[in-house]
Amino acid sequence: MKNNLNHAYCPAIETMALIGGRWKVIILHVLSKQARRFGEINVRVPSISRKVLTEQLRELEADGLISRKQYKELPPRVEYALTEYGQSLCPLLAYMAAWHKEKV
């Protein structure tokens, strides 16, 4: 019997392409509570370098999961927040946390 599934497209693979990696889920979790400045995110994810955090934030912004708001103040202030699309991941993040607590 021939398998008719198209392995080129898998929703789980597409999701992991957006949130996969070592830091993205953690960053999304930090932003799920409220909008935060770069330094606040960096404090809550202390083992990430500033360079990698910057790269991850840019990727999440490019994928439409977070927004970056720059205020015209001195000193400059930038806040990152989940977009509506990013907020739609909150139930998944909560489910992952509950699943882990249940298994530990």
Secondary structure, 3 states (H helix, E strand, C coil): CCCCCCCCCCHHHHHHHHHCCCCHHHHHHHHHHCCEEHHHHHHHCCCCCHHHHHHHHHHHHHCCCEEEEEECCCCCEEEEEECHHHHCCHHHHHHHHHHHHHHC
